[in-house]
């Protein structure tokens, strides 16, 4: 968010150097991304008034203006803008002026007509981003006044506000934070006499989504351009001026952090209802788009239709226009989770929703309403009603938080006196409700709903005390990484090296998943998520890998081979497990050559190969998993590690098969570690024999291996399948089947085998296959 230094100085005395302010904030964890200067060095630019206009004789798109610059002499200016009329006051740059963008103004001829200067747009004076026309000044400015006096040079801080610090999304909020960090006194914003509260006829049925709602009527307003000071303030931080009523609403939001909305009261029918939308209800918003609402979207409605999406955006049909005379001013508190959900459902973001979804101060609702009403009275001539109509109750403050001074010292690593701790916390707006020499209990202010635990309070103490004051410590011989931690890191490194050697790329995805994914997996949900995309702990790595796949497909990738090693949280308890996730899609990463211009598509055997890169001795058995069209269980010894297979087509937008696998890395590494055995090198040669056979189509490889290996043949060392093809006609007995060929290796540990011994053992296996499985030997 952008903050004006001049505006901040209305609440607190600041150093002259903006770098000092930025450094103070950054040290406290509030990063300042950029420092910009606006309106600097605007010399020889004055207020002028257009007294006459005529068409340019030689150019259809140019106009010749006669302007009064207050010197007593009229000047002729050639202008290309069209957004002005006779009588408007605009900035005039005289010959010799050098604008902030580097343009030097000289007396010149444009298409044969002399021009004695230039009329300026906001962007040319570095007073805004609008380049579409001239900067139209308010009628109260004096002709001949220097633009530099009307728009004093300002410095803009572009500050990165974290999602948990919604209290900083206003100039008063940031000034309050600077005061707490620096110890400077804070000047409170102006506040008139509080109006009376009146229980209103507002029907507040969506009281969960909107616990507190207020309305105030302002009659006889004159809608028009904003005064220079108001326009300068909001445009300095990137808000475009629309009219005085809308600008006042934006000004109060930028000042206090509380959004408000002005309805044209004469366009409303009947009583106001704050309710949930009807499924499919249509709403025409101020951005000119029509939205189809969902049943959990909160709306503000009159007796006929929705007139606003609560906390997000008002409606076009009841918006303020130049003809508006009477205003109904809304100020409310909306539940952050409700606003996040609505903004995401509708893909509709606004300055109001940005603040509501991060949490506004409930105690600022009525103060902002009063401030806006006073400004509408002073600027637009409106007459505010004596009462504010209210419905509902603001949410209660958080529970008090106990703090141990000893724990504060231990966590920070430096002894800070209880008196200093108390002073710091009170500067942040906390109030001590009970205390002893060792502990104290603190009341949290309404605007700091992120402070819930003692460690949150300790963090505030550290931020104000100064991280730079904490002495560094060299790691001593008594502070070391545990053997278990070193082993964990080494094992993960080995797994990564094996998978990357097999051609896979490592990815890192979020441990938090969206509400949709959470519902599908019955995941453990967070109590107060910051985003609808991050509402629950992931029970599996596959969802994150699929998101990476989708992003790569959108970027034009032809193949994706990725893995992740990370934590999964198993519902319902949320037990943590270290998992390995693998995803393969697309073609094998080989370059087409003269033999073939096409690349083979990745298949289940590539997935099997990737898994065997981790541990060669894995076993694969047929399995069933709801989201897999072709599934196997992955075993190591007698331990089930996980699953693998081809994902159902409905689970991904990818064209072609997607193969995934997920293993429990903790079980895998424990099994590998306990299964280490050693044997001496072979001293005697082995002898191989082949068996080729035709088998029924449904007979599995695992069943054949079982029969070959049982009963245990002492001379049989290894069995390897080396040939497989389909047989359309396997004979009258078997029908269609498949032909398999196995290579069997025989070896004795203490002698060289004879040909007769091997032939006898091999014949027994052949007979057992024919007898138990009905295979047909193939010579």
PANUTOR-928986 format. One record per residue (C-alpha): residue in three letters; x, y, z. Coordinates in steps of 0.5 Angstrom, whole numbers. Layout:
(ALA, (X, Y, Z))
...
end
This chain:
(UNK, (0, 0, 0))
(UNK, (2, 7, -1))
(UNK, (3, 12, 4))
(UNK, (4, 20, 4))
(UNK, (9, 23, 8))
(UNK, (6, 29, 8))
(UNK, (-1, 26, 11))
(UNK, (3, 22, 16))
(UNK, (6, 28, 19))
(UNK, (-1, 30, 21))
(UNK, (-1, 25, 26))
(UNK, (6, 24, 28))
(UNK, (13, 28, 28))
(UNK, (17, 25, 23))
(UNK, (24, 25, 21))
(UNK, (26, 29, 15))
(UNK, (29, 24, 11))
(UNK, (24, 18, 9))
(UNK, (30, 13, 9))
(UNK, (30, 14, 17))
(UNK, (22, 12, 17))
(UNK, (23, 6, 12))
(UNK, (29, 3, 16))
(UNK, (25, 4, 22))
(UNK, (19, 0, 19))
(UNK, (23, -5, 16))
(UNK, (27, -7, 22))
(UNK, (20, -8, 25))
(UNK, (18, -13, 20))
(UNK, (14, -8, 16))
(UNK, (18, -8, 9))
(UNK, (18, -1, 5))
(UNK, (19, -3, -2))
(UNK, (20, 3, -6))
(UNK, (21, 11, -4))
(UNK, (18, 15, -9))
(UNK, (18, 23, -10))
(UNK, (12, 27, -13))
(UNK, (11, 34, -15))
(UNK, (18, 36, -14))
(UNK, (21, 42, -17))
(UNK, (15, 44, -21))
(UNK, (17, 51, -22))
(UNK, (14, 56, -27))
(UNK, (7, 52, -27))
(UNK, (1, 57, -25))
(UNK, (-6, 56, -24))
(UNK, (-9, 59, -31))
(UNK, (-17, 60, -33))
(UNK, (-19, 58, -40))
(UNK, (-23, 64, -42))
(UNK, (-24, 62, -50))
(UNK, (-23, 57, -55))
(UNK, (-23, 56, -62))
(UNK, (-21, 50, -67))
(UNK, (-14, 50, -70))
(UNK, (-14, 52, -77))
(UNK, (-9, 47, -79))
(UNK, (-11, 41, -75))
(UNK, (-17, 37, -73))
(UNK, (-15, 35, -66))
(UNK, (-12, 41, -64))
(UNK, (-15, 47, -60))
(UNK, (-13, 54, -59))
(UNK, (-14, 56, -52))
(UNK, (-14, 63, -49))
(UNK, (-12, 63, -42))
(UNK, (-11, 68, -36))
(UNK, (-5, 67, -32))
(UNK, (-6, 72, -27))
(UNK, (-1, 77, -30))
(UNK, (-6, 81, -33))
(UNK, (-4, 79, -40))
(UNK, (-8, 73, -44))
(UNK, (-4, 68, -47))
(UNK, (-5, 63, -53))
(UNK, (-4, 56, -52))
(UNK, (-5, 50, -57))
(UNK, (-8, 44, -53))
(UNK, (-9, 37, -56))
(UNK, (-14, 35, -50))
(UNK, (-21, 35, -50))
(UNK, (-24, 34, -43))
(UNK, (-24, 42, -41))
(UNK, (-29, 48, -42))
(UNK, (-29, 55, -42))
(UNK, (-28, 57, -35))
(UNK, (-24, 51, -32))
(UNK, (-18, 53, -28))
(UNK, (-12, 48, -31))
(UNK, (-4, 48, -30))
(UNK, (0, 53, -34))
(UNK, (7, 51, -35))
(UNK, (11, 58, -38))
(UNK, (17, 58, -43))
(UNK, (23, 56, -39))
(UNK, (19, 51, -34))
(UNK, (22, 44, -34))
(UNK, (17, 39, -32))
(UNK, (18, 33, -27))
(UNK, (18, 28, -33))
(UNK, (24, 32, -36))
(UNK, (20, 36, -41))
(UNK, (23, 43, -42))
(UNK, (17, 48, -44))
(UNK, (19, 53, -50))
(UNK, (15, 58, -54))
(UNK, (14, 55, -61))
(UNK, (9, 54, -67))
(UNK, (5, 48, -67))
(UNK, (2, 47, -74))
(UNK, (3, 54, -76))
(UNK, (0, 57, -69))
(UNK, (4, 60, -64))
(UNK, (4, 57, -57))
(UNK, (6, 61, -51))
(UNK, (7, 55, -46))
(UNK, (3, 48, -45))
(UNK, (-3, 46, -41))
(UNK, (-1, 40, -36))
(UNK, (-4, 33, -35))
(UNK, (-3, 30, -28))
(UNK, (2, 25, -30))
(UNK, (6, 31, -33))
(UNK, (7, 34, -27))
(UNK, (8, 28, -23))
(UNK, (1, 29, -19))
(UNK, (-2, 22, -21))
(UNK, (-3, 17, -27))
(UNK, (-8, 20, -31))
(UNK, (-5, 22, -38))
(UNK, (-12, 22, -41))
(UNK, (-13, 30, -41))
(UNK, (-12, 36, -37))
(UNK, (-11, 37, -29))
(UNK, (-18, 40, -28))
(UNK, (-17, 44, -21))
(UNK, (-23, 46, -17))
(UNK, (-26, 53, -17))
(UNK, (-23, 56, -11))
(UNK, (-16, 56, -13))
(UNK, (-13, 63, -15))
(UNK, (-11, 65, -22))
(UNK, (-4, 66, -22))
(UNK, (-2, 62, -16))
(UNK, (4, 57, -16))
(UNK, (2, 50, -17))
(UNK, (8, 48, -13))
(UNK, (4, 52, -7))
(UNK, (-2, 48, -8))
(UNK, (1, 41, -9))
(UNK, (7, 41, -4))
(UNK, (12, 36, -6))
(UNK, (11, 30, -2))
(UNK, (15, 23, -1))
(UNK, (11, 16, -2))
(UNK, (13, 10, 2))
(UNK, (10, 4, -2))
(UNK, (10, -1, 4))
(UNK, (9, -9, 4))
(UNK, (3, -10, 9))
(UNK, (3, -17, 11))
(UNK, (-4, -21, 11))
(UNK, (-5, -21, 19))
(UNK, (-4, -13, 20))
(UNK, (-10, -10, 17))
(UNK, (-9, -5, 22))
(UNK, (-4, -2, 18))
(UNK, (-8, -1, 12))
(UNK, (-9, 7, 13))
(UNK, (-5, 13, 15))
(UNK, (-7, 13, 22))
(UNK, (-6, 6, 23))
(UNK, (1, 7, 20))
(UNK, (3, 13, 24))
(UNK, (0, 9, 30))
(UNK, (5, 4, 29))
(UNK, (11, 9, 28))
(UNK, (9, 12, 34))
(UNK, (9, 5, 38))
(UNK, (16, 4, 35))
(UNK, (19, 10, 36))
(UNK, (16, 13, 42))
(UNK, (14, 19, 39))
(UNK, (7, 22, 41))
(UNK, (1, 21, 37))
(UNK, (-4, 26, 35))
(UNK, (-11, 23, 34))
(UNK, (-15, 25, 28))
(UNK, (-21, 30, 29))
(UNK, (-27, 28, 31))
(UNK, (-34, 32, 32))
(UNK, (-39, 31, 37))
(UNK, (-41, 23, 37))
(UNK, (-48, 23, 34))
(UNK, (-54, 19, 38))
(UNK, (-55, 12, 36))
(UNK, (-62, 9, 34))
(UNK, (-64, 2, 33))
(UNK, (-66, 2, 26))
(UNK, (-71, -1, 21))
(UNK, (-65, -5, 18))
(UNK, (-67, -12, 17))
(UNK, (-60, -16, 19))
(UNK, (-61, -23, 18))
(UNK, (-54, -25, 15))
(UNK, (-51, -23, 22))
(UNK, (-46, -28, 22))
(UNK, (-43, -25, 16))
(UNK, (-44, -18, 18))
(UNK, (-45, -17, 26))
(UNK, (-45, -10, 26))
(UNK, (-49, -5, 20))
(UNK, (-50, 2, 21))
(UNK, (-53, 8, 16))
(UNK, (-53, 15, 16))
(UNK, (-57, 20, 12))
(UNK, (-54, 26, 9))
(UNK, (-59, 31, 5))
(UNK, (-58, 36, 0))
(UNK, (-51, 35, -2))
(UNK, (-48, 38, -8))
(UNK, (-44, 33, -12))
(UNK, (-39, 36, -16))
(UNK, (-31, 36, -16))
(UNK, (-27, 35, -10))
(UNK, (-23, 41, -7))
(UNK, (-16, 41, -9))
(UNK, (-13, 39, -2))
(UNK, (-18, 33, -2))
(UNK, (-16, 31, -9))
(UNK, (-9, 32, -8))
(UNK, (-9, 27, -2))
(UNK, (-12, 21, -5))
(UNK, (-9, 22, -12))
(UNK, (-2, 22, -9))
(UNK, (-3, 15, -6))
(UNK, (-6, 12, -13))
(UNK, (-14, 13, -12))
(UNK, (-17, 17, -18))
(UNK, (-22, 23, -16))
(UNK, (-29, 21, -18))
(UNK, (-33, 27, -15))
(UNK, (-33, 30, -8))
(UNK, (-38, 24, -5))
(UNK, (-34, 18, -7))
(UNK, (-27, 22, -6))
(UNK, (-29, 23, 1))
(UNK, (-31, 16, 2))
(UNK, (-24, 14, -1))
(UNK, (-21, 19, 4))
(UNK, (-24, 16, 10))
(UNK, (-22, 9, 8))
(UNK, (-15, 12, 7))
(UNK, (-15, 16, 13))
(UNK, (-18, 11, 18))
(UNK, (-18, 4, 14))
(UNK, (-25, 3, 15))
(UNK, (-29, 3, 8))
(UNK, (-36, 6, 7))
(UNK, (-41, 7, 2))
(UNK, (-45, 12, -1))
(UNK, (-52, 10, -4))
(UNK, (-57, 15, -7))
(UNK, (-62, 15, -2))
(UNK, (-68, 17, -7))
(UNK, (-66, 11, -11))
(UNK, (-67, 6, -6))
(UNK, (-74, 3, -5))
(UNK, (-77, 1, 2))
(UNK, (-73, -2, 8))
(UNK, (-65, -4, 8))
(UNK, (-64, -12, 9))
(UNK, (-57, -15, 10))
(UNK, (-58, -22, 8))
(UNK, (-55, -28, 4))
(UNK, (-56, -27, -4))
(UNK, (-61, -32, -7))
(UNK, (-57, -37, -11))
(UNK, (-56, -34, -18))
(UNK, (-59, -27, -16))
(UNK, (-56, -22, -21))
(UNK, (-52, -16, -19))
(UNK, (-50, -10, -23))
(UNK, (-44, -7, -20))
(UNK, (-40, -1, -20))
(UNK, (-35, -3, -25))
(UNK, (-41, -4, -30))
(UNK, (-40, -12, -30))
(UNK, (-46, -17, -28))
(UNK, (-45, -22, -23))
(UNK, (-49, -28, -21))
(UNK, (-49, -29, -14))
(UNK, (-48, -35, -9))
(UNK, (-52, -37, -3))
(UNK, (-47, -35, 2))
(UNK, (-45, -28, -1))
(UNK, (-47, -23, 4))
(UNK, (-51, -17, 0))
(UNK, (-54, -11, 2))
(UNK, (-61, -10, -1))
(UNK, (-68, -6, -1))
(UNK, (-74, -9, -2))
(UNK, (-74, -10, -9))
(UNK, (-66, -12, -11))
(UNK, (-59, -13, -8))
(UNK, (-56, -6, -8))
(UNK, (-49, -8, -6))
(UNK, (-45, -14, -5))
(UNK, (-43, -13, 3))
(UNK, (-36, -11, 4))
(UNK, (-34, -11, -3))
(UNK, (-37, -7, -8))
(UNK, (-44, -2, -9))
(UNK, (-49, -3, -15))
(UNK, (-49, 1, -21))
(UNK, (-57, 3, -20))
(UNK, (-56, 6, -13))
(UNK, (-49, 9, -14))
(UNK, (-48, 17, -13))
(UNK, (-48, 21, -20))
(UNK, (-48, 29, -21))
(UNK, (-56, 29, -20))
(UNK, (-56, 26, -13))
(UNK, (-59, 30, -8))
(UNK, (-59, 25, -2))
(UNK, (-54, 20, 1))
(UNK, (-55, 14, 5))
(UNK, (-48, 13, 8))
(UNK, (-46, 5, 10))
(UNK, (-41, 4, 15))
(UNK, (-41, -4, 17))
(UNK, (-36, -9, 20))
(UNK, (-36, -15, 16))
(UNK, (-33, -22, 18))
(UNK, (-26, -23, 14))
(UNK, (-27, -30, 12))
(UNK, (-34, -28, 9))
(UNK, (-31, -23, 5))
(UNK, (-25, -27, 2))
(UNK, (-30, -32, 0))
(UNK, (-35, -28, -4))
(UNK, (-29, -24, -7))
(UNK, (-26, -31, -9))
(UNK, (-33, -33, -12))
(UNK, (-34, -27, -16))
(UNK, (-27, -26, -18))
(UNK, (-28, -19, -15))
(UNK, (-23, -15, -11))
(UNK, (-24, -8, -9))
(UNK, (-20, -3, -4))
(UNK, (-26, -5, 1))
(UNK, (-25, -12, 0))
(UNK, (-18, -12, 1))
(UNK, (-19, -9, 8))
(UNK, (-25, -13, 10))
(UNK, (-22, -19, 9))
(UNK, (-16, -17, 13))
(UNK, (-20, -15, 19))
(UNK, (-22, -8, 20))
(UNK, (-23, -5, 27))
(UNK, (-30, -6, 30))
(UNK, (-29, 1, 34))
(UNK, (-27, 5, 28))
(UNK, (-34, 4, 24))
(UNK, (-38, 9, 27))
(UNK, (-32, 14, 28))
(UNK, (-31, 13, 20))
(UNK, (-38, 14, 19))
(UNK, (-38, 21, 23))
(UNK, (-32, 23, 20))
(UNK, (-35, 22, 13))
(UNK, (-41, 26, 15))
(UNK, (-38, 32, 17))
(UNK, (-34, 32, 11))
(UNK, (-40, 31, 6))
(UNK, (-43, 37, 10))
(UNK, (-37, 42, 10))
(UNK, (-35, 40, 2))
(UNK, (-41, 38, -1))
(UNK, (-46, 42, 4))
(UNK, (-50, 36, 6))
(UNK, (-54, 36, 12))
(UNK, (-53, 30, 16))
(UNK, (-58, 27, 20))
(UNK, (-58, 27, 28))
(UNK, (-58, 20, 29))
(UNK, (-54, 14, 26))
(UNK, (-58, 8, 25))
(UNK, (-55, 1, 27))
(UNK, (-57, -6, 27))
(UNK, (-53, -12, 31))
(UNK, (-47, -11, 35))
(UNK, (-39, -10, 34))
(UNK, (-35, -17, 36))
(UNK, (-33, -17, 43))
(UNK, (-25, -16, 44))
(UNK, (-21, -22, 45))
(UNK, (-19, -25, 51))
(UNK, (-14, -22, 56))
(UNK, (-7, -25, 55))
(UNK, (-2, -27, 60))
(UNK, (5, -26, 60))
(UNK, (11, -28, 64))
(UNK, (17, -23, 64))
(UNK, (22, -29, 65))
(UNK, (19, -32, 59))
(UNK, (20, -26, 55))
(UNK, (27, -26, 57))
(UNK, (28, -33, 55))
(UNK, (25, -32, 48))
(UNK, (28, -26, 46))
(UNK, (35, -28, 49))
(UNK, (36, -21, 53))
(UNK, (34, -19, 60))
(UNK, (29, -13, 59))
(UNK, (26, -10, 65))
(UNK, (19, -11, 67))
(UNK, (18, -4, 67))
(UNK, (21, -3, 60))
(UNK, (16, -9, 57))
(UNK, (10, -5, 60))
(UNK, (12, 1, 57))
(UNK, (13, -2, 50))
(UNK, (6, -6, 50))
(UNK, (2, 0, 53))
(UNK, (5, 4, 47))
(UNK, (2, -1, 42))
(UNK, (-5, 0, 45))
(UNK, (-5, -6, 50))
(UNK, (-8, -4, 57))
(UNK, (-5, -8, 63))
(UNK, (-11, -11, 67))
(UNK, (-7, -15, 73))
(UNK, (0, -16, 74))
(UNK, (5, -19, 79))
(UNK, (12, -18, 80))
(UNK, (13, -25, 75))
(UNK, (7, -24, 71))
(UNK, (2, -19, 68))
(UNK, (-5, -20, 64))
(UNK, (-6, -15, 58))
(UNK, (-12, -13, 55))
(UNK, (-12, -13, 47))
(UNK, (-14, -7, 43))
(UNK, (-20, -8, 38))
(UNK, (-15, -6, 32))
(UNK, (-10, -12, 34))
(UNK, (-14, -18, 33))
(UNK, (-7, -22, 31))
(UNK, (-5, -22, 38))
(UNK, (-7, -28, 41))
(UNK, (-2, -31, 45))
(UNK, (4, -29, 50))
(UNK, (9, -30, 44))
(UNK, (5, -25, 40))
(UNK, (6, -20, 46))
(UNK, (14, -22, 46))
(UNK, (14, -21, 39))
(UNK, (12, -14, 40))
(UNK, (17, -13, 45))
(UNK, (22, -15, 41))
(UNK, (20, -11, 35))
(UNK, (20, -4, 39))
(UNK, (26, -6, 43))
(UNK, (30, -7, 37))
(UNK, (33, -14, 34))
(UNK, (39, -10, 32))
(UNK, (40, -9, 40))
(UNK, (40, -17, 41))
(UNK, (48, -19, 42))
(UNK, (50, -25, 37))
(UNK, (52, -31, 39))
(UNK, (57, -36, 37))
(UNK, (55, -43, 37))
(UNK, (59, -47, 42))
(UNK, (61, -54, 43))
(UNK, (54, -55, 47))
(UNK, (50, -53, 42))
(UNK, (50, -58, 36))
(UNK, (45, -61, 31))
(UNK, (42, -68, 34))
(UNK, (45, -74, 31))
(UNK, (37, -75, 29))
(UNK, (37, -69, 25))
(UNK, (43, -70, 21))
(UNK, (41, -77, 19))
(UNK, (34, -74, 17))
(UNK, (38, -69, 13))
(UNK, (42, -74, 10))
(UNK, (37, -79, 8))
(UNK, (33, -73, 5))
(UNK, (39, -71, 1))
(UNK, (40, -78, -1))
(UNK, (33, -79, -4))
(UNK, (33, -73, -8))
(UNK, (40, -75, -11))
(UNK, (37, -81, -13))
(UNK, (31, -78, -16))
(UNK, (34, -72, -20))
(UNK, (39, -77, -23))
(UNK, (33, -81, -26))
(UNK, (31, -75, -29))
(UNK, (26, -72, -24))
(UNK, (26, -65, -22))
(UNK, (24, -63, -15))
(UNK, (19, -58, -13))
(UNK, (16, -55, -7))
(UNK, (9, -54, -6))
(UNK, (5, -51, 0))
(UNK, (3, -55, 6))
(UNK, (-4, -51, 6))
(UNK, (-9, -53, 1))
(UNK, (-16, -50, -2))
(UNK, (-23, -51, 1))
(UNK, (-25, -55, -5))
(UNK, (-19, -60, -4))
(UNK, (-20, -60, 3))
(UNK, (-27, -62, 2))
(UNK, (-25, -68, -2))
(UNK, (-20, -70, 3))
(UNK, (-23, -69, 9))
(UNK, (-17, -65, 11))
(UNK, (-15, -62, 18))
(UNK, (-18, -55, 17))
(UNK, (-15, -48, 20))
(UNK, (-19, -44, 25))
(UNK, (-18, -38, 21))
(UNK, (-15, -38, 15))
(UNK, (-12, -32, 11))
(UNK, (-14, -34, 4))
(UNK, (-19, -39, 1))
(UNK, (-13, -42, -2))
(UNK, (-10, -44, 4))
(UNK, (-16, -47, 9))
(UNK, (-13, -54, 11))
(UNK, (-7, -58, 12))
(UNK, (-5, -62, 6))
(UNK, (-6, -70, 7))
(UNK, (-3, -72, 1))
(UNK, (3, -69, -4))
(UNK, (-1, -70, -10))
(UNK, (-6, -64, -10))
(UNK, (0, -60, -10))
(UNK, (4, -64, -15))
(UNK, (-2, -63, -20))
(UNK, (-2, -55, -19))
(UNK, (5, -55, -21))
(UNK, (3, -60, -27))
(UNK, (-3, -55, -29))
(UNK, (2, -49, -29))
(UNK, (7, -52, -33))
(UNK, (1, -54, -38))
(UNK, (-1, -47, -39))
(UNK, (6, -45, -40))
(UNK, (7, -50, -46))
(UNK, (11, -56, -43))
(UNK, (11, -62, -47))
(UNK, (13, -66, -41))
(UNK, (13, -66, -33))
(UNK, (17, -71, -29))
(UNK, (17, -68, -22))
(UNK, (18, -70, -15))
(UNK, (17, -67, -8))
(UNK, (19, -69, -1))
(UNK, (15, -66, 5))
(UNK, (10, -67, 10))
(UNK, (3, -69, 10))
(UNK, (-2, -69, 15))
(UNK, (-6, -75, 16))
(UNK, (-14, -73, 18))
(UNK, (-17, -73, 23))
(UNK, (-11, -72, 28))
(UNK, (-7, -68, 23))
(UNK, (-1, -73, 25))
(UNK, (5, -71, 21))
(UNK, (9, -76, 16))
(UNK, (14, -75, 11))
(UNK, (12, -77, 4))
(UNK, (15, -77, -3))
(UNK, (11, -75, -8))
(UNK, (12, -77, -16))
(UNK, (8, -74, -22))
(UNK, (10, -76, -29))
(UNK, (6, -74, -35))
(UNK, (8, -73, -43))
(UNK, (13, -75, -47))
(UNK, (20, -78, -45))
(UNK, (25, -73, -45))
(UNK, (29, -75, -51))
(UNK, (31, -71, -57))
(UNK, (28, -74, -64))
(UNK, (33, -77, -69))
(UNK, (34, -79, -76))
(UNK, (31, -86, -73))
(UNK, (24, -83, -70))
(UNK, (21, -76, -70))
(UNK, (16, -78, -65))
(UNK, (18, -79, -57))
(UNK, (15, -85, -53))
(UNK, (9, -83, -48))
(UNK, (11, -84, -41))
(UNK, (7, -90, -38))
(UNK, (7, -94, -32))
(UNK, (13, -97, -32))
(UNK, (17, -91, -32))
(UNK, (13, -89, -26))
(UNK, (16, -96, -23))
(UNK, (23, -94, -25))
(UNK, (23, -88, -22))
(UNK, (20, -91, -15))
(UNK, (26, -97, -16))
(UNK, (31, -91, -17))
(UNK, (29, -90, -9))
(UNK, (30, -97, -7))
(UNK, (31, -103, -12))
(UNK, (27, -108, -8))
(UNK, (20, -105, -8))
(UNK, (15, -110, -9))
(UNK, (8, -108, -13))
(UNK, (2, -111, -12))
(UNK, (-5, -110, -15))
(UNK, (-9, -105, -11))
(UNK, (-15, -100, -11))
(UNK, (-15, -93, -10))
(UNK, (-21, -88, -12))
(UNK, (-18, -83, -16))
(UNK, (-13, -88, -20))
(UNK, (-16, -92, -26))
(UNK, (-10, -96, -26))
(UNK, (-7, -97, -19))
(UNK, (-1, -101, -15))
(UNK, (0, -102, -8))
(UNK, (8, -101, -6))
(UNK, (11, -105, -1))
(UNK, (18, -106, 2))
(UNK, (18, -113, 5))
(UNK, (12, -114, 9))
(UNK, (11, -106, 10))
(UNK, (6, -102, 5))
(UNK, (9, -96, 4))
(UNK, (4, -93, -1))
(UNK, (1, -93, -8))
(UNK, (2, -91, -15))
(UNK, (-2, -91, -22))
(UNK, (-5, -87, -27))
(UNK, (-10, -82, -25))
(UNK, (-17, -82, -27))
(UNK, (-18, -77, -33))
(UNK, (-23, -73, -29))
(UNK, (-18, -71, -24))
(UNK, (-13, -67, -29))
(UNK, (-14, -62, -35))
(UNK, (-8, -66, -38))
(UNK, (-9, -69, -45))
(UNK, (-6, -76, -44))
(UNK, (-5, -80, -38))
(UNK, (-2, -77, -32))
(UNK, (2, -82, -27))
(UNK, (3, -81, -19))
(UNK, (6, -84, -13))
(UNK, (6, -83, -6))
(UNK, (10, -86, -1))
(UNK, (11, -86, 7))
(UNK, (19, -84, 7))
(UNK, (19, -85, 14))
(UNK, (17, -92, 14))
(UNK, (21, -93, 7))
(UNK, (28, -91, 11))
(UNK, (26, -94, 17))
(UNK, (25, -101, 13))
(UNK, (32, -100, 9))
(UNK, (36, -98, 15))
(UNK, (33, -105, 19))
(UNK, (34, -109, 12))
(UNK, (41, -108, 11))
(UNK, (45, -115, 10))
(UNK, (52, -117, 8))
(UNK, (54, -123, 4))
(UNK, (61, -125, 1))
(UNK, (62, -124, -6))
(UNK, (60, -130, -11))
(UNK, (66, -135, -12))
(UNK, (63, -140, -16))
(UNK, (60, -139, -23))
(UNK, (52, -139, -24))
(UNK, (49, -143, -30))
(UNK, (42, -140, -33))
(UNK, (36, -143, -36))
(UNK, (31, -140, -40))
(UNK, (23, -142, -39))
(UNK, (18, -140, -45))
(UNK, (11, -141, -44))
(UNK, (4, -139, -46))
(UNK, (-1, -137, -41))
(UNK, (-8, -135, -40))
(UNK, (-9, -127, -41))
(UNK, (-11, -126, -33))
(UNK, (-5, -130, -30))
(UNK, (-1, -125, -27))
(UNK, (7, -125, -26))
(UNK, (7, -125, -19))
(UNK, (3, -131, -19))
(UNK, (8, -134, -24))
(UNK, (14, -132, -19))
(UNK, (10, -135, -13))
(UNK, (10, -142, -16))
(UNK, (17, -142, -19))
(UNK, (20, -140, -12))
(UNK, (16, -145, -8))
(UNK, (18, -149, -5))
(UNK, (24, -146, -4))
(UNK, (29, -149, -9))
(UNK, (36, -148, -6))
(UNK, (40, -148, -12))
(UNK, (35, -142, -15))
(UNK, (39, -135, -15))
(UNK, (35, -131, -19))
(UNK, (29, -130, -24))
(UNK, (28, -125, -29))
(UNK, (22, -124, -34))
(UNK, (26, -122, -41))
(UNK, (20, -123, -46))
(UNK, (13, -121, -47))
(UNK, (8, -121, -52))
(UNK, (1, -123, -54))
(UNK, (-2, -129, -57))
(UNK, (-8, -129, -61))
(UNK, (-9, -136, -61))
(UNK, (-6, -140, -55))
(UNK, (-9, -146, -57))
(UNK, (-16, -150, -56))
(UNK, (-14, -151, -49))
(UNK, (-12, -144, -47))
(UNK, (-15, -139, -52))
(UNK, (-12, -132, -53))
(UNK, (-7, -131, -48))
(UNK, (1, -128, -47))
(UNK, (7, -131, -48))
(UNK, (12, -130, -43))
(UNK, (20, -132, -42))
(UNK, (24, -132, -36))
(UNK, (31, -133, -35))
(UNK, (33, -137, -29))
(UNK, (40, -137, -25))
(UNK, (43, -143, -21))
(UNK, (49, -142, -17))
(UNK, (52, -146, -11))
(UNK, (56, -142, -5))
(UNK, (61, -148, -4))
(UNK, (62, -151, -11))
(UNK, (61, -151, -18))
(UNK, (54, -154, -21))
(UNK, (54, -160, -26))
(UNK, (50, -159, -32))
(UNK, (46, -165, -29))
(UNK, (44, -162, -22))
(UNK, (41, -156, -26))
(UNK, (37, -160, -31))
(UNK, (34, -163, -26))
(UNK, (32, -157, -22))
(UNK, (30, -154, -28))
(UNK, (25, -159, -30))
(UNK, (22, -159, -23))
(UNK, (20, -152, -24))
(UNK, (17, -153, -31))
(UNK, (13, -159, -29))
(UNK, (10, -155, -23))
(UNK, (8, -149, -27))
(UNK, (5, -154, -32))
(UNK, (1, -158, -26))
(UNK, (-1, -152, -22))
(UNK, (-2, -146, -27))
(UNK, (-4, -150, -33))
(UNK, (2, -146, -37))
(UNK, (4, -149, -44))
(UNK, (11, -149, -45))
(UNK, (14, -146, -51))
(UNK, (20, -149, -54))
end
